[in-house]
Amino acid sequence: MNGKITPFREGDTFGTFRNAIENVVREIDALDNEYVLKASDIEIEDYYVSKVLIDPITLDSENYYVDNQQSIRKDVSHDFDRMAFRGERIVVAGTQLDIAMHYSGDPMLWRIRASTFSVSGYPKISIKGDKITFSINFADDSADPEKLKQQIESNVKSLAGAVQNLQRDVESHNRTAPNQIKAALERKKQKAQTATNALSGLGIPFKRKDNSPTFTVPTTRRATPAKRLPNVPTEKYEPEPVLDMTEYEHILEVIKSMGIVIERSPSSFATLDEEAIRTHFLLQLNGHYEGNATGETFNAVGKTDILVRVENKNIFIAECKFWRGPKGFSEAVDQLLSYLSWRDSKFALLIFNKNKDSSAVRDKMHEIMESREEHRRTLFHNKDGDSRYIFVKPDDPGKEITITTQLFDIPDNK
């Protein structure tokens, strides 16, 4: 892109952006069915969404400057005041100024026309690295500083206006394109499931004691931009049980309700350790759910964990820990992630806080969660409440782990 071009003449935003989406949709349709079923939904979504998102141009039009000045021979044969005879060519000494402006964004956009554009045209430009330049020239013997300044400002204004129009088109595209990619991935996954005769959901033999529906199967997604398609497990795809998001939310509400009881009854819990507090949560959860045979859906295996197991794998885990600083919190996350789980499992990390500044603790928890290499997306972060994240372990590709962090203030028995 080092030569001069007439900008905004090689197509338009509508056709260019539509083609970008169609190309990615064709890539999705061509994916191997087994791969689609084994890949992390969030990782594969982020990879393809990142391919259609466009970095809009931002032009520093307020700070243009003379990048180069050189002497030229200028043809003034058509200047009215030169009074050239018909066919006579008059060439005089002149000067060329290259006016530069810095920009950021996708340089491809300089070549396409926005949906709104000027019919009066634009100056030819050169694109080099992070700057564009246009040139003006004048005869040395008739230089008019005021007229030159007006010409430069007119060119700058026309380019800045075109960039603003492009920005609006890009913003609209970036707002709508991800949903089109998500829809294409969902269609592909449905076709893959049909082709492999895989069920889209497996019921889990749990039921609430209020006779609510059994657990069913959903999926989750990812966030950080991906430069390549995600890895997947090597073993053959088999449909697996997952915990329906509605049931996950209900479990978290039961936990939160118990947390409120703890906060409102400080004298009853001030002397309890993590294991004893965990027992109270277990009692509440099993008061809402019943197991298929044992009558105990939620079980305690270690000293601080609460879990639901299906076929010796965990579909829900809650870890209960006191806040003992960033290192202890990171170790609690490590412990959560060490459990064997299904492809889509949902976890909770319950932190009991004896510090006075719970907001600072939440901020530190959030910082740690987002800094981990397993982090793929922050679904939400509430400075005064829960936060939720999607993790994928590098050594366990395709398996998405939803982790909700909850903080409960517990009085210090001192």
C-alpha positions as CSV (number, residue, x, y, z in Angstrom):
1,M,0.0,0.0,0.0
2,N,2.9,2.4,-0.6
3,G,1.8,3.8,-3.9
4,K,-0.7,6.7,-4.3
5,I,-4.3,5.6,-4.5
6,T,-7.6,7.4,-4.9
7,P,-9.3,6.4,-1.6
8,F,-12.8,5.0,-1.2
9,R,-13.1,3.7,-4.7
10,E,-12.6,-0.1,-4.6
11,G,-16.1,-1.2,-3.4
12,D,-18.3,-0.3,-0.5
13,T,-18.7,-1.2,3.1
14,F,-22.0,-3.1,2.5
15,G,-20.6,-5.5,0.0
16,T,-17.2,-5.8,1.7
17,F,-18.6,-6.5,5.1
18,R,-21.2,-8.9,3.8
19,N,-18.5,-10.9,1.9
20,A,-16.4,-11.1,5.1
21,I,-19.3,-12.7,7.0
22,E,-20.2,-15.0,4.1
23,N,-16.6,-16.2,3.8
24,V,-16.5,-17.1,7.5
25,V,-19.8,-18.8,7.4
26,R,-18.5,-21.0,4.6
27,E,-15.5,-21.8,6.7
28,I,-17.8,-22.8,9.6
29,D,-20.0,-25.0,7.3
30,A,-16.9,-26.8,6.1
31,L,-15.7,-27.7,9.6
32,D,-15.5,-31.4,10.5
33,N,-18.6,-32.5,12.5
34,E,-16.5,-34.3,15.1
35,Y,-14.4,-31.2,15.6
36,V,-17.4,-29.0,16.1
37,L,-18.9,-31.3,18.7
38,K,-15.6,-31.6,20.7
39,A,-14.5,-28.0,20.6
40,S,-15.1,-25.4,23.3
41,D,-18.1,-23.4,22.1
42,I,-16.6,-20.2,23.5
43,E,-13.1,-20.7,22.0
44,I,-14.5,-21.6,18.5
45,E,-16.9,-18.7,18.7
46,D,-14.2,-16.2,19.6
47,Y,-12.0,-17.5,16.8
48,Y,-14.6,-16.9,14.1
49,V,-16.0,-13.7,15.6
50,S,-12.5,-12.2,15.6
51,K,-12.3,-12.9,11.9
52,V,-15.3,-10.7,11.1
53,L,-14.7,-7.9,13.5
54,I,-13.1,-4.8,11.9
55,D,-10.8,-2.3,13.5
56,P,-12.3,1.1,12.6
57,I,-10.1,3.9,11.4
58,T,-9.3,6.7,13.8
59,L,-7.6,9.7,12.0
60,D,-5.6,12.3,13.9
61,S,-6.8,15.1,11.6
62,E,-6.1,17.8,14.2
63,N,-2.4,17.3,14.0
64,Y,-1.5,17.2,10.3
65,Y,2.0,18.3,9.4
66,V,4.4,18.8,6.4
67,D,6.1,15.5,6.1
68,N,8.2,16.4,3.0
69,Q,9.0,19.4,0.8
70,Q,10.6,19.1,-2.6
71,S,11.2,21.2,-5.6
72,I,9.4,20.3,-8.8
73,R,8.8,21.5,-12.3
74,K,5.2,22.6,-12.5
75,D,3.1,22.8,-15.6
76,V,1.1,26.1,-15.5
77,S,0.0,26.1,-19.1
78,H,-3.7,26.2,-18.0
79,D,-3.3,28.9,-15.5
80,F,-5.6,31.8,-16.5
81,D,-3.1,34.5,-15.7
82,R,-0.3,32.9,-17.7
83,M,-1.9,33.7,-21.1
84,A,-0.3,30.7,-22.9
85,F,-0.9,30.4,-26.6
86,R,-2.9,27.4,-27.8
87,G,-0.7,24.3,-27.7
88,E,2.0,26.1,-25.8
89,R,3.4,24.4,-22.7
90,I,4.7,26.5,-19.8
91,V,6.7,24.8,-17.0
92,V,8.0,26.8,-14.1
93,A,9.8,26.1,-10.8
94,G,7.4,24.8,-8.1
95,T,7.2,23.2,-4.8
96,Q,5.4,20.0,-3.6
97,L,4.3,19.6,0.0
98,D,3.4,16.2,1.4
99,I,0.9,16.6,4.2
100,A,0.8,13.7,6.7
101,M,-1.7,12.5,9.4
102,H,-1.4,9.6,11.7
103,Y,-4.1,7.0,11.9
104,S,-5.0,3.7,13.5
105,G,-7.2,0.9,12.3
106,D,-7.6,-1.4,9.3
107,P,-5.8,0.1,6.3
108,M,-8.2,-1.8,4.0
109,L,-10.9,0.7,4.9
110,W,-9.1,3.5,3.0
111,R,-10.0,1.7,-0.2
112,I,-13.8,1.3,0.3
113,R,-16.6,3.7,0.3
114,A,-18.9,4.3,3.3
115,S,-22.7,4.2,2.9
116,T,-22.6,8.0,3.2
117,F,-20.0,9.7,1.1
118,S,-19.1,13.0,-0.6
119,V,-19.6,13.3,-4.4
120,S,-16.9,16.1,-4.6
121,G,-14.1,13.5,-4.3
122,Y,-11.0,13.1,-2.2
123,P,-7.3,13.8,-2.7
124,K,-5.0,10.9,-3.7
125,I,-3.2,9.5,-0.7
126,S,-0.2,7.3,0.2
127,I,-0.5,4.9,3.1
128,K,2.8,4.1,4.9
129,G,2.7,2.4,8.3
130,D,0.5,4.4,10.6
131,K,0.3,7.5,8.5
132,I,-1.3,8.7,5.3
133,T,-0.1,11.6,3.2
134,F,-1.6,13.7,0.4
135,S,0.3,16.2,-1.8
136,I,-0.3,19.8,-2.9
137,N,1.9,21.8,-5.2
138,F,2.2,25.4,-6.3
139,A,4.3,27.6,-8.6
140,D,7.1,29.3,-6.7
141,D,6.4,32.7,-8.4
142,S,2.8,32.8,-7.4
143,A,2.6,31.2,-4.0
144,D,-0.4,32.3,-1.9
145,P,-0.1,31.1,1.7
146,E,-3.8,31.7,2.5
147,K,-5.0,29.8,-0.5
148,L,-2.6,26.9,0.2
149,K,-3.8,26.7,3.8
150,Q,-7.4,26.6,2.6
151,Q,-6.6,23.8,0.1
152,I,-4.9,21.7,2.8
153,E,-7.7,22.2,5.3
154,S,-10.3,21.3,2.7
155,N,-8.5,18.0,1.9
156,V,-8.1,17.2,5.6
157,K,-11.7,17.9,6.2
158,S,-12.9,15.7,3.4
159,L,-10.8,12.8,4.6
160,A,-11.8,13.2,8.2
161,G,-15.5,13.3,7.1
162,A,-15.1,10.1,5.1
163,V,-13.4,8.4,8.1
164,Q,-16.4,9.4,10.4
165,N,-18.8,7.8,7.9
166,L,-16.7,4.7,7.8
167,Q,-16.7,4.5,11.6
168,R,-20.4,4.5,11.7
169,D,-20.6,1.6,9.2
170,V,-17.9,-0.3,11.1
171,E,-19.6,0.1,14.4
172,S,-22.9,-1.1,12.9
173,H,-21.1,-4.1,11.4
174,N,-19.3,-5.0,14.6
175,R,-22.5,-4.8,16.6
176,T,-24.4,-7.2,14.3
177,A,-21.8,-9.5,12.9
178,P,-21.1,-11.6,16.0
179,N,-24.7,-12.7,16.2
180,Q,-24.6,-13.9,12.6
181,I,-21.5,-15.9,13.4
182,K,-23.1,-17.3,16.5
183,A,-26.1,-18.3,14.5
184,A,-24.0,-20.0,11.9
185,L,-22.1,-22.0,14.6
186,E,-25.4,-23.0,16.2
187,R,-26.7,-24.3,12.9
188,K,-23.5,-26.1,12.2
189,K,-23.6,-27.8,15.7
190,Q,-27.2,-28.8,15.2
191,K,-26.3,-30.4,11.9
192,A,-23.3,-32.1,13.4
193,Q,-25.4,-33.5,16.2
194,T,-28.0,-34.8,13.8
195,A,-25.3,-36.3,11.5
196,T,-23.7,-38.2,14.4
197,N,-27.0,-39.1,15.9
198,A,-25.9,-37.3,19.1
199,L,-28.5,-36.1,21.5
200,S,-28.5,-32.4,22.2
201,G,-29.1,-33.1,25.9
202,L,-29.0,-35.8,28.5
203,G,-31.3,-35.7,31.5
204,I,-29.7,-36.2,34.9
205,P,-31.7,-38.2,37.4
206,F,-32.0,-35.4,40.0
207,K,-35.2,-33.6,40.9
208,R,-36.1,-30.8,43.3
209,K,-38.3,-31.8,46.1
210,D,-40.8,-29.4,44.8
211,N,-41.1,-31.7,41.7
212,S,-39.5,-29.2,39.3
213,P,-38.2,-30.6,36.0
214,T,-35.0,-32.7,35.9
215,F,-31.6,-31.3,34.9
216,T,-31.0,-30.9,31.2
217,V,-28.3,-29.8,28.8
218,P,-27.0,-26.4,27.8
219,T,-23.7,-25.0,26.5
220,T,-21.5,-22.0,27.3
221,R,-19.1,-19.7,25.4
222,R,-15.7,-17.9,25.3
223,A,-14.4,-14.3,25.1
224,T,-10.8,-13.4,24.4
225,P,-9.8,-13.1,20.7
226,A,-8.4,-16.3,19.2
227,K,-5.7,-16.4,16.5
228,R,-6.2,-20.0,15.6
229,L,-8.9,-22.7,16.0
230,P,-9.0,-24.2,19.4
231,N,-7.6,-27.6,20.2
232,V,-10.0,-30.5,20.8
233,P,-9.7,-33.9,22.6
234,T,-8.4,-36.7,20.5
235,E,-10.9,-39.3,21.7
236,K,-14.2,-39.8,19.8
237,Y,-17.0,-37.5,20.6
238,E,-19.6,-38.8,23.0
239,P,-22.6,-36.8,24.3
240,E,-22.2,-35.9,27.9
241,P,-24.5,-34.7,30.7
242,V,-24.4,-31.0,31.7
243,L,-26.2,-29.0,34.3
244,D,-28.9,-26.7,33.0
245,M,-28.2,-23.0,33.6
246,T,-31.6,-22.6,35.3
247,E,-30.7,-25.3,37.8
248,Y,-27.2,-23.8,38.3
249,E,-28.8,-20.4,39.0
250,H,-31.2,-22.0,41.5
251,I,-28.3,-23.7,43.3
252,L,-26.4,-20.4,43.6
253,E,-29.5,-18.7,44.9
254,V,-29.8,-21.4,47.6
255,I,-26.2,-20.8,48.5
256,K,-26.6,-17.1,48.5
257,S,-29.6,-17.4,50.8
258,M,-27.6,-19.4,53.2
259,G,-24.8,-16.8,53.0
260,I,-27.3,-14.1,54.0
261,V,-28.3,-16.2,57.0
262,I,-24.6,-16.4,58.0
263,E,-24.2,-12.6,57.6
264,R,-27.3,-11.9,59.7
265,S,-26.5,-14.3,62.5
266,P,-22.9,-13.5,63.2
267,S,-22.7,-15.0,66.7
268,S,-23.7,-18.4,65.4
269,F,-21.0,-18.7,62.8
270,A,-18.1,-16.6,64.1
271,T,-16.3,-19.7,65.6
272,L,-17.0,-22.2,62.8
273,D,-14.3,-23.4,60.4
274,E,-14.7,-23.9,56.6
275,E,-15.8,-27.5,57.0
276,A,-18.5,-26.7,59.6
277,I,-19.8,-23.8,57.5
278,R,-19.8,-26.1,54.4
279,T,-22.1,-28.5,56.3
280,H,-24.7,-25.8,56.6
281,F,-24.7,-25.2,52.9
282,L,-25.0,-28.9,52.2
283,L,-28.0,-29.2,54.5
284,Q,-29.7,-26.3,52.7
285,L,-29.0,-27.7,49.2
286,N,-30.2,-31.2,50.0
287,G,-33.3,-29.6,51.4
288,H,-34.1,-28.4,47.9
289,Y,-32.9,-31.5,45.9
290,E,-33.1,-35.2,46.3
291,G,-30.9,-37.9,44.8
292,N,-32.1,-40.8,42.7
293,A,-31.2,-43.4,45.3
294,T,-29.2,-42.1,48.2
295,G,-31.5,-39.1,49.0
296,E,-28.3,-36.9,49.0
297,T,-27.7,-35.1,45.8
298,F,-25.0,-32.8,47.1
299,N,-22.1,-34.6,48.8
300,A,-18.9,-33.7,50.7
301,V,-15.8,-35.4,49.6
302,G,-12.9,-33.3,50.8
303,K,-12.8,-30.9,53.7
304,T,-14.2,-27.9,52.0
305,D,-15.9,-29.0,48.7
306,I,-19.6,-29.6,47.8
307,L,-20.2,-31.6,44.6
308,V,-22.6,-33.4,42.4
309,R,-21.2,-36.4,40.6
310,V,-22.5,-38.3,37.5
311,E,-20.7,-41.5,36.6
312,N,-17.7,-40.6,38.7
313,K,-17.3,-37.2,37.2
314,N,-18.2,-33.8,38.7
315,I,-21.0,-31.8,37.1
316,F,-21.2,-29.2,39.9
317,I,-18.5,-28.3,42.5
318,A,-18.5,-25.7,45.2
319,E,-15.3,-24.9,47.1
320,C,-15.6,-23.2,50.5
321,K,-12.6,-21.1,51.6
322,F,-11.8,-18.3,54.0
323,W,-10.1,-15.3,52.3
324,R,-6.4,-15.6,53.2
325,G,-5.0,-13.4,50.5
326,P,-4.3,-13.7,46.8
327,K,-2.1,-16.8,47.1
328,G,-4.7,-18.7,49.1
329,F,-7.4,-17.7,46.6
330,S,-5.3,-18.9,43.6
331,E,-4.7,-22.2,45.4
332,A,-8.5,-22.6,45.8
333,V,-8.9,-22.1,42.1
334,D,-6.2,-24.6,41.4
335,Q,-8.0,-27.1,43.6
336,L,-11.3,-26.5,41.8
337,L,-9.7,-27.1,38.5
338,S,-8.0,-30.3,39.6
339,Y,-11.3,-32.2,39.8
340,L,-12.2,-34.5,37.0
341,S,-15.2,-33.0,35.2
342,W,-17.5,-33.3,32.2
343,R,-17.1,-31.2,29.0
344,D,-19.4,-28.6,30.4
345,S,-19.3,-28.3,34.2
346,K,-20.4,-25.5,36.5
347,F,-18.5,-24.6,39.7
348,A,-18.8,-22.1,42.5
349,L,-16.1,-20.7,44.7
350,L,-17.5,-19.5,48.1
351,I,-15.2,-17.1,49.9
352,F,-15.8,-16.2,53.5
353,N,-14.4,-12.8,54.3
354,K,-13.4,-11.6,57.8
355,N,-11.8,-8.4,56.3
356,K,-13.6,-5.1,56.7
357,D,-13.0,-4.1,53.0
358,S,-15.1,-6.7,51.1
359,S,-15.0,-4.5,47.9
360,A,-11.2,-4.7,47.8
361,V,-11.3,-8.4,48.2
362,R,-13.8,-8.8,45.4
363,D,-11.6,-6.6,43.2
364,K,-8.6,-8.8,43.9
365,M,-10.5,-12.0,43.3
366,H,-11.6,-10.6,39.9
367,E,-8.1,-9.6,39.0
368,I,-6.8,-13.1,39.8
369,M,-9.6,-14.8,37.8
370,E,-9.0,-12.7,34.7
371,S,-5.2,-13.1,34.9
372,R,-5.2,-16.9,34.9
373,E,-4.2,-18.7,31.7
374,E,-7.4,-20.8,31.8
375,H,-9.6,-17.7,31.6
376,R,-11.6,-17.4,28.4
377,R,-14.4,-15.0,29.2
378,T,-15.9,-12.9,32.0
379,L,-19.6,-13.3,31.8
380,F,-20.2,-10.6,34.4
381,H,-18.4,-8.9,37.3
382,N,-20.4,-7.3,40.1
383,K,-18.4,-5.2,42.4
384,D,-21.0,-5.7,45.1
385,G,-22.0,-9.2,44.3
386,D,-21.2,-12.3,42.4
387,S,-18.9,-12.7,39.3
388,R,-18.9,-15.4,36.7
389,Y,-16.2,-16.7,34.4
390,I,-15.6,-19.3,31.7
391,F,-12.4,-21.3,32.0
392,V,-10.8,-23.9,29.6
393,K,-7.8,-25.8,30.9
394,P,-4.9,-26.0,28.3
395,D,-4.4,-29.6,29.1
396,D,-8.1,-30.4,28.8
397,P,-9.2,-28.8,25.5
398,G,-12.9,-28.6,24.7
399,K,-14.1,-28.7,28.3
400,E,-15.7,-25.4,29.5
401,I,-15.8,-24.7,33.2
402,T,-18.2,-22.1,34.4
403,I,-17.0,-20.6,37.8
404,T,-19.2,-18.2,39.8
405,T,-17.4,-16.5,42.7
406,Q,-19.4,-15.5,45.8
407,L,-18.1,-13.5,48.8
408,F,-19.8,-13.7,52.2
409,D,-18.8,-11.5,55.1
410,I,-18.3,-13.4,58.3
411,P,-17.5,-11.7,61.6
412,D,-14.2,-12.4,63.3
413,N,-14.7,-14.2,66.6
414,K,-12.1,-11.9,68.1
